[in-house]
Every structure is written in structure tokens, then in C-alpha cells.
């Protein structure tokens, strides 16, 4: 659904395109052997090539090429067997060469697409225009000294994939879903860790608005280097409102590059938008065109892991999960692996829906409270499997299972749930004689409620609650229901 924004003079439509900069997972940089380890001392991971010393020549890192192809295949994109590295010329203190080695007219990956499943059930396809390889710049530090700026070149020369979407995004929710899905795909492939806090994935967001129904695109403004999915949403909302205000006041939008100030919740002008000719692109004379054959690509394709969309479809088909549960479980590869390990733990296949309920419910709530992923908690798939088995066997009820999980979370962290149930006498009461005695006590103590229940069967829930209280929550709920119905004549 296209997002329509109400203005003072009518309705406006939002149009968004995105350029995702993803740091390639590789031990060394794109054109040198320097390390890519994050968090090293400033300028510790800098080779003579990265520092642009005279006479130093770049040498392509094949693993970065493979990672780019792998990503292109994951995005269902065309792989170009021949691509060219270009020099993108501009001056900046943290760009030692005075140019960036990038790709312009002949990128390594061509057109592809990303499928989004939105919260309202709508499915949307966002076109990918291209993916090209380029080297990252260094980092200027302006807060280390009162009168000077410092330059850290550790990041200089690290391989980046710039993934450019078409302007197909039509709402803030689609934009956030697109970036989330892109990060998920990259993580499944192992081509980028997607850590936006460390800057290994960031987005340039192109925003424009147009009158509802107008086929012509408006003038766009680019918001540079947004480093969180939440900030992307906030930046788009603010920028769209800003542009609508200018247009409704009779002004025009200047194509420019802007920054998002998360503290103030607003975008501000950075510089007028450069065009390609401003960068004076030309083929890098130190690098031959990059060429490989179809067999090279097919070998990479054959080694691809199962990707999110395929895994989600399999979870629905093989395990009978709802699209929602399958989406949640496959959002992170580690969570999907955790789920499958729980379903098949001990070479025994169990009710996948019940396993999904525990993982997406109680375990996820605990993980969120610790600000970690499900797979990073100390609760193991085997423990979840054991809880589901105990319920299926009638040893414990769902309520007791929650109590057992609380014990695993807070006290006996590595315990087998079966041992917890036995040592703490948590088995549910299935003895019909004991349950019947508890029911008789509740009925005898509440004759007025008995008459009400006969007239209003929904009162049965009150009696069940009282019996469960009487038995310390250990009575088998189904047995309680059956005996109560017989005794009350419901």
C-alpha cells in the first residue's frame, strides 16, 4: 500500500530509493593484505597501498569478488562476467589517493529484486538496479582535540558492496522492511555481518514526494549514512514533511545531500548533490577489467546456503507453520537453526507449532529482556524440546511448563527439564480421584455459583480456576474440565 501523506493543499505520495553500503566479510581489504579487524588502534591496519604511498599498486582480493557474486545471486540478480573498476575523483582528508576505486558503468552485478512480506499481509517486490564493489574511505575524528581533526585509515580500502535499489519503495514501513530484509539476506549469505552500530552496513536514502496519482517523480534529496533501521524511518518521515511544506508554499526542492540528526529528529543540508560528471569517472589504469566465466559463477551458486525466502516456504510446507511464525523464525539464520534443532532434538520429531510458540513467545521475551537473540540465550534447543515432550506426554501442563522455564532461566540454568519436574515434584495430578475430591470441595463451598453455571455455562472457567488453585496448579486441566462438566450437568 502506497503511503499517502496529507498536506495542507492535498494528498502527497512518498517515493524512496536506497543505496545500501555493506562491508564485505573478508579478512583483508579489497586491494591490499591489511587486516579488516574492527576495533584496532587507529592506523594499525594500514598498508602502504591504503596510505597511497607513491608507486603502490592495487591487487584485487578474489574473496571480495566471490562475496559480491554470492550476494548478487542471493538477490536474484544478473551477474556480469565482465566488469570494470573506475576512479571516482574527489578530495577529502580521509581519502589518501584523492580518488576512490569504485565501479561506474560496468558493475559486477546487474538487476535483481528483493521480496518483502509486510505486517498487513501485503507482499511487495523492490527492484535492485545494481551492485558494485568499491573501497571504503578512512574516518575523520573531530572530537579528539580542541583545535585539530585526526584521521584514522583503518577503514581505508575495506571492500564495500554498494547495493542500489530502484525507486520502488512507497512507504516508511516498506523502507524499514527492505533494509531489514537486505540485512537478513547478507547475514544468511555470510557476505556482511550487517552490524549497523559498527558501521559495517549503512544506508543512503533518496526521498522525494509527488502529488497523488502523478506519474512523474519529484526532485529527490539524499540522506547520507543513516546507521539504523529506526533512524531510516524517522529520516524519511521528516524529509517528506519538509519537502511537502516547501512545495505547498510555492517553493521548489533543490537536489542535495543531507544528513539526519537523530538527536534533533531532523535532516539538514550537507552539500549540493553531485552528478557523475562532478566525479570525473574514468577506468582505473592500474586494474585490468574483472573477467570470469559462467562455470565460476555456477560453482559459487552451488555452494549457496538456503536463503530466507526458501527457508520460510519450507517451514510452512514441512512444519505446518503459519506465514507469521515462519517469518519470525527465519528473520535470523541462527534462530531458524535453533528452531530446527529443537524440533528434531534427540532424533525425535515433535510438534513444530508448539516449539515455535515457545521460541516466539516465552524464549523471545526472555531474549529481549537480555537484549540478545534467541540463540544467544542460555536456554538450549534441547531444553525447549524436553518441555514440549513433557506437555505432550501429560507429565506437566502448559502452566507448569512456564514455571519450569522460569526455573531454567533464573536458577538451574543448565538443568534437564525432566529432572526439574521430578526433583521439585511438579508432575501434574492425573489421578481422577484426587481431582474429583478437589472439585467436590469447590462445588460444596459455592452452591450459588453452581446454579449460575447451570444457567450460564461460561461460568465453568471460574470453577476450573478454583480447582487449579486448590491443587497448586498441578491438576490436568482437561481432566478438570471433563469432571466438572459431568458434575454440573453442563
Beta strands, then each sheet from edge to edge (+ up, - down):
strand 1: 4-6
strand 2: 11-23
strand 3: 82-83
strand 4: 86-89
strand 5: 99-102
strand 6: 112-117
strand 7: 123-135
strand 8: 139-141
strand 9: 150-152
strand 10: 159-165
strand 11: 201-211
strand 12: 221-226
strand 13: 256-261
strand 14: 266-272
strand 15: 282-283
strand 16: 290-291
sheet 1: 1+ 2- 10+ 7- 6+
sheet 2: 1+ 2- 11+ 12- 13- 14+
sheet 3: 3+ 16-
sheet 4: 5+ 4- 15+
sheet 5: 8+ 9-
end
